[in-house]
C-alpha cells in the first residue's frame, strides 16, 4: 500500500515507542519521514533501522533536538522542505510524564511538562501549517493525547491537564485550518506496550486485568489509528479525539 506516496511527515519524539512505529509504517506506505528525537544517537539508530526495512517505499531521516524549542521546530520544518520538498503531515508525538500530586509538583517540573507537551505541540502545528498553507494542497496535523485527558489518574495533574488541552486545541484549530484543507485531530492512547512500560514487570498483568479487551494496546494499535486519521481518505474528519484504550475509559478501574 502506498497511501502516503509523495507525502512528507515530521514526527517528534519518534526514537522509540509509538512515534517510531508510526514513522516505520508511514515509510512502508510511501511517505518520507523526518524522525525527531531529543537523543541524537537514538534518532540516528531509529532512522537507520527504518531505512533497512526491505519493504519500505519512502525515506527516513533523523533530526535530533528539543521539540519544545520554537527555533528548532522551525528548523525541522525547513529541513523537511529542503530534504523532501514539502511538509504534508505533522505529528506532535513528543511528550513527557512526571509523576507527583498537586502538593509535591515543583514549578520546574510543571514548566518542563507544559513546554514539551503543549508548547512544542502548538508551535509544531503552527509552523507546519504555515508551510502547508504556502503549498496550497492541504495536510494533516495530529496531536498525541492520552486517556488521562478524559479520566483522572493518581499522580498526573499536570500531564493530564496538558493532554486535555491538546484535545481542545485540535477543536480550536479547526477554525484556522479547515479553509486551508488541513485536518487536525488527536489520539488518546490507553495503556500501551512500549520500551518504557515493558520495564515494569507488573504492567502487562495489571492492565490486562483491568482493560475490557483483556490486554494493553500495542504500538501497532495506536499506529493504525494514527494512519486512519492522517490518511487522504479521512479528509473530512477533523477536530476529533479518538480514544484507543481497549474500553478502559468506559469503566476506568485504577491500576492497582
N, C-alpha and C positions, 0 to 999 in steps of 0.2 A: 504494500500500500504506500502510495506517495501522496498522501493527503496534504502534506505541508511542503511540497516541492516548490522551490524558488522563494521560500519564506525564510526570514531571519529572526531568531529568538534570542533574547537576553534572559538568562536565568540566574538570579542571585542565590548565594548560599548553596551551590549545587555540587560541592565536592563529594558529598555522601548523601545517603538517605533519599528522601522524596525528590529533592531537586535533581540529584544525579539520575534517578530513574526517569524523570520527565525528560531530561536532556537526552538520555540514551534513546528513549522512544521517539522523540522528535527527529533525531538524526537518522534513525532507522526508517522514518517515514518521509525523508527528503528534505528536512529543514537544515539550515546552517545555524549552529548554536554558539553563542558566546557564553561560556561557562564561567561564572564568577564564584570565587570563594576567598575568604579572608586569608586563608593559609596558602601561601604560594606553592609549596610542594604538593599539597593536596589538590589544588586546582589543576596543576600540570598532570598529576597522576590520573585524575578523573578524565580529563580531556584525552589523554593518551589511551586510556582503556577504551573509551568510546570509539576513538579512531581505529582501534584494532579490530572492531567488530566487522566481521566479513559481510554481513547483510546490510550494512548501512548504505544509504544513498546521499546523505548530507555530510557536512563537515562540522567539526567541533574544535573550538579554540579556547584556551584558558585565558582568563583575565582576572588576576588576583588583586584584591584591595578591599577597602572598607565600604560596604554597601550602604552605610548610613551617611557617608561623606558626599555632599552635593557636588563638589568638583569632580570626584571620582565617578559619580553616576553619569555626569555629562561626558566624561572620558569614555565610559563603557558605550554610550550611545554613538559617539564619534568613531570609536574603534569598530563597532559592528558595521557602521556605514562604510568606513574605509576598507574593511576586510571583505564584507559580503555584499555591500551595495544598498542595504536598506535595514530598517527595523520594522518588523511586522507583528511581533509578539513580545510582550514584556511580562515576565513572571517574577513577582516580588516574593521570593521564597525564603530569603534570609530572615532569620529571627532568633531571638534569644529568650530563654526561660531562666528566671532566677526565683527560687522559692523563698517565701517569707511572708508572714502575715502583716497586717496594717501597722502593728506595733513595732515590728523589727525592720521594716523596709527603710533603707537609707536613701538620702537624696541622690547619692551616686548610683546605686543600683536602679533606682527609679528612672533616672535620666538615661542610663545605658539601655534599658529595655525600650523606652519610648523612642530613643534616637534610631535604633535599628528597626524595630517593628513598625513604627508609624512614620517617622521622618523619612527613612530610607524608602519605604513603600510609596509614600506620597510623591516624593521627588523623582523616583523612577517612573511612576505613571506620568507625571508632568513632562519630563524630558523626552520619554519615549513617544508620548502623544504629540508633542511638538514636531518630532521627526515624521511621525505618521501623517500629520496634517500637511506637512510640506510635500510628502509623497503623493497625497490625494488618492489613496486607494484603500483607506480604512486600516483596520488592525484589531488586535486583541490585547487587553490588559487583564492579568489575573493576580489576585491577592491570595495569600495563604493565611486563612483564619484558623479557627480551632473550635472544637465543641465547647471549650470553656468560654467562648464568646457567647454561648447560649445558656449554659448551666454553670452555676457557681461551683468552684472546686477549691478545697482547702489549700492555702499557701500560695495562691496565684492572683492576688488582687490586681497587680499592675499588668501582668501578662494578659489576664482575662480582659481588662479594660482595653488594651491595645487591639486585641483580636476582635472584640465587638466593634471597636472603632473602624477597623478595616472593612467590615461588612457595611457599615453606614457610609463609608467613603465610596464603596462600589455603587451604592444607590445614588449618592450625590453626584458622582462624575458622569452619570447618565445624561445629565443636563448639558454638560460641555462636550461630551464625546459623541453622542448619538448623531448630531448633524454632520460629523466627520466620518461616520461609518465605523467608528471604533467601539467595540464591545468592552464592557468592564464587569467582571464577576469575581466571586470569591469562593474558595473551597474551605470547608471546615472539617478537617480530618479528626477522627476519634483516635483511640489508641492504635498506634501503628508500629510495626516491627521495623526498626532501623538499627544501625550500628550502636547508637546510644542506648536505646531501650533494651536491646538484647544483652547489654552488660548486666542487667538486673535479672537474676535467675527466677525471681517471683513474678516477673512481668507477664509472661505468657499464661501461667496458671490463673493468676488473678483476673486478667482481662478476658480470658476465655470463659471464665465462670460468670462474669457479670455482663458480658456482651450477648444480647439476644441471639445473634447469629453464631455464637459459640466459639469465636476466635477474634483476635485483634486483626486490624487491616494489615495487608502487605503494602509495600510501596507501589506495587503494580495496581492495587485497588485505587489508590489515590491518583496515580498516573492516568488511569483510564478515565477518571472523572475530569482531570485537567484537560486531556486531549479532546474530550467531548465539548468542553466549554470554549476552547480556543479554535476549534475546527471551523473551516469555512462553511460547513453545513449548519453551524449553530449561530449564524449571524443575526438571528432575531432574538437571541437570548442575551439579555443584558440587565445589569443592576441586581443580579440574583446571587444568593449564597447557597451552595449545595453542601449539605452535611453528608459525610461519608464515614459512618461510625458503626455499622452493623446493628443499628437500632438502639444504641446506648442512650442517646438523648431522650428517647421515648419513655424510658423508665429511670435512668440516671442513678443507679446504685453507686455508692462511693467505692473506690478501690481499696478495700480493707480486708 
